[in-house]
């Protein structure tokens, strides 16, 4: 349910980035509703969904989050040139 509030506010924060006068508002909203809030929502939802084995579910979710942070940048570096990343030269 909180995600229904977080995603529109994150989109609103990126909308403010169109003018330099809104810079501080944009940075503040991105800080509140950005990556930290998304991972917090995911862990909270996982803890609520798997209430019988909450600790195990949250720990596996945390391991998956860390594995994604380690592997996705490497995967991006490998895949980007194959699909037309930045121009070479």
N, C-alpha and C positions, 0 to 999 in steps of 0.2 A: 504494500500500500504506500509506503514511503517513497518507493521508486516512482510512483505516479506523480509525486511532487518534485522529486530530484531531477528527473530528466527534463521537464519543461524549464526549470530554473537554470539548468546548465545550458540549455539552448538559448535562453534569454541572456545569459551572461555572454555568450559568444556573439549575440546580436549587438550588444553594446560596443563591441570592439571596432565598429565602423568609424568612430571619430575619436581623436586624441583626448578630448575633454572627458570622455567616459572611461579613460584608461584605469583609474583607480577603482571605479565601480566594477569594471570587468575583472580586474585582478582579484578583487575581494570576492566576487561571486564565484569565480573559477576556483578559488581556494576553498570556499565553503562547499560547493556542489560538484567538485571535480573528482579526481581519481580516489581520494581518500574516502569520500562519501559513498562512492560506488562499491568499493571493497567492503566498507562497513555494512552497507545494505545487503551485500551477498552473504556475508558471514552471519548476519542477524537472521536472514531468511532461511539459511541452511540450519541454523540452530533451532529455529521454530519448526521447520519441516520434519527434522529427524529428532524429535523430542526424547525418544527412548534412548538413543545413543548419541546424544548431542556432542559430547566431547570428541568422539571418533569422527563424526561428520565434519566438525569444524577443523579438526587437525588435518584431515585429508584435503579439505578445501584450501587450507593454508598452504599445504605442500604443493597443490596444483597451482596456486597463485604464484608461488616462488619459482616453480618449474617454468611457468609461462614467462615470467620476467627474465629468466635465464635463457630460454630457447627462442622466443619470438624475435628478439633483435638479430640473432644469428640467422634465423630463417628468412627474415626480411632482407638481410644483406645478400643471401644466396639467391632469393627469388626476384628481387627488384631488377637486376640486369636482364633477367629472362623475359620479363613482361614489359620492358621499356621504362626503366627507371631514369635516373638523371643522365643527361647527354654526356658521352665520353669525349674527351678531347683535350 
